[in-house]
Amino acid sequence: SGATIRYTTEGSDPTGTSDAYLAPIPVAGHGTTMTIKAFATKGGMTDSTIRTEIYSIQYPTIESITSTTPSDIYGPGSSINVTVTFSEAVTLAGGNLEVTLDTGDVVSIVPFGPGVSASCIYTVGTDDFTTDLDSTNISLSSGTLQDTESNSVYIALPSTTIADGKDIVVDGMVPTPGNSGTITTSDILSTALNVNWTKGTDNYSAQSAMEYRVYRSDTND
């Protein structure tokens, strides 16, 4: 007893002037490797041999952001699933896990756990648009996201995201009527007339995919 432990964390051999072990050693970031070398020393005694340990620092991670919703075209009011999967069971407490989509919308996963995945629903809004829905960012609003041993999840956009597995088109933008929707008539006869309008435009649909509907009324209302 009474010995002092001297150590290094960058791989060099410790000496009598190296840091003394007095508290837990801070580890480097996720995905890094630390080489810790240490020996024990005490006045009047021979120093111990240097021991070396190599540690791989791995936090719980976000493995993927996906969707169980089928590939298709979705308009305003449609519900689209967003699922986040983790490398191990984790618990979210005291805040929301927020996923940013390429429509500009942010959807929130509320506290849960423990579990290896969690989901929320994105509801398509008016003017939302993307030809291939994807996630662009993920963040923790507040609180904690930890595994069963209280290790915090390393929060970063994973390599597997929604667009990798699905072709989901979001088209919340309604077509724009030509000439502000004005319709005129000409060549009015007792049995027929011509109805005239300017073609509408749409950010996604071609003219061949657009429909123009004319309704007849038997009254003047």
N, C-alpha and C positions, 0 to 999 in steps of 0.2 A: 504494500500500500504506500501511498504518498508519491508514486511515480507520476510524471507528467507525460502526456502523449503529445508528440509533435507530428504535424501532418502537412501534406500538400494535396492539391486537387487537380493539378495540371500535368501530372506524370513525372515530375522531377523528384529526386530523392530528398526527403526532409533532413534538416540539420537542427542544431541546437537553437537556432534563431527562427525556425519556422513557426507557424501559428500553433498555439497550444489548444488542445481540444477542451473547450469549456462549455459548449452548447451544441445542439444539433447542427450539422453542416448543411447550409443551403444547397439545394441541388440545382443543376442547370435546367434549361427549358426542355419541353417535350421533344422526344426524338433525338436527344443528344446522349453522349457517352462521357462518363466521368471516371478518371483513374485516380483513386485515392491511395496514397502511400503514407504509412505511419510507423512510428516506433515509440517505445517507452524509454524514458530516461529518468535517473534519480542520482543525486549526488552520492559519491562514494561507491557506486555500483556501475557495472558494465551496461552500456546501452543494449537494448534488445535488438534483434535483427529487424530490418525493415519489412513490413508486410504490405503487399499490394493487392488491391481489389478493384475490379473494373465493373462499373454499374451502367446499365442501359436504362435511361430515364424514359418511361412510357406512361403517359397519362391515359385515362379513358378517352376515347375519341368519338367523333361523329363519323359514322361509316358511310351513310348515304342519305340523300333527300329524294324521295320518290313519290309516286302517286298511284293509287289503286283505280283511279278513274280511267275508263277506256279512251283510247285515242279517237278524237272526233272534233267537231267544231262546236263551241259552246258560246251562247249569247247571254245577254243580261239576265241576272237572276239564277243562272246555272250554278250548281255546287260542284266544286272540284276538290278532291282529297289531296292533302299534303302530309306525307309521313316521313318522320326523321328516325333513323335507326342508329343505335350506338354499339360500340364494341363490347359492352357488357351492361348489366342492369344498373341503372342510375335513377336518382330521385331529383326532381325539380321542386324547389321550395322557395317561397318568398318573392317570386317574380315570374315572368313569362319568357319563353324561348321564341324569338321573333325571326321569321323567315321572310326575306325580301324577294319578291318575284319580279320578273322582267317587265311586267305591266306597270311597275311602280308601286304596287300594293304591298302591304306588310301584313302577314297573318301571324297569329299568336297561338302558341301551344301553352296551355295553362298548367299549373302545378300538377305533377303526377308522380307515380313511382312507389316502389322500384319497378322498373321495366326496361326492356331492351329497345322499345320503340314507343313513339307517341305521335298522335295525329291531330290535325285540325282541318277546317273547311275554308276554302277560298270561294267566296261568292262573287261571281262576275258582275262588275258594275257597268253602268253606262259609260261609254267612251274607253273602256279597257280594251287593249288590243295587243296581240302578239301572234306571230305565225307558228311559234313553237315554244309553248310555256316552259319556263325554266326558273330555277332559283339562282339568285345572284349574290346573296349574303345571308348570314345567320349570326345572331347575337343574343346575348342574355340581357334583358332589360334591367334586372336587379335580382337579388337573392342568390341562391346557390344551385349548382347542378353537379352532383357528386355521386360516386359509386358507394357501395356498402361500407367501404373503409375510409370514407370522407375524403377521397382523392377527387379534386376538381376535374371536370371534363375539359379537355383541350378543345376550345371552340373555334372552328375554322370551317370554311366551305369545303365539303368533301369533293373528291374527284368524280363521284357518281351522283348526278343530279337528275331532276325530273326529265329533262329533254333527252337523256341517254336512253331512257326506257319507253317513253311515250311521245307520240306526235299529237299534242293537244293544241288546237287553235282556239284562241280566245278572240271573239269578235263582238265586242259590246257597242260598236259604233253603228248607228242606224244610217241607211243610205240618205244622201242629200238630194231632195227633189230638184229637178231642173226648173229654172225661172221661178224659184220660191214656191213651187207647187201649183202655179197658175195653170188652169185648163181652159181652153177656149173651144168654141164650136163654130162650124161653118157649113155651108151648103145644107141648110136646114130645110127638110121636106116634111111632108105629113107622115111619111113612113120611115124616114132615115135622116141621119145627120152625120157629119164628120166631127170627131173629137180629137183635139190637138193638144199635145204637151211636149215639153222639152225633156230629153232623157235625163234621168237622175245619175248620180255618181256614187261610188262606194269605195272605201279604202281597201277592200279585200276582194269583193265579188266582181267578176267580169260582167259586162252587159248581158252576155248570153245566159248568165245565171240569175239575172234579176227579173222579177215579174211585175207587170203593170196590170192592175185590175180596174175594170169599169163596172160600176153598179147602176142599175136602172131602177127608177122609182115610178110607180104608177100615179103618184100624186105630185103636187107642186111643193111639198115640204122637203 
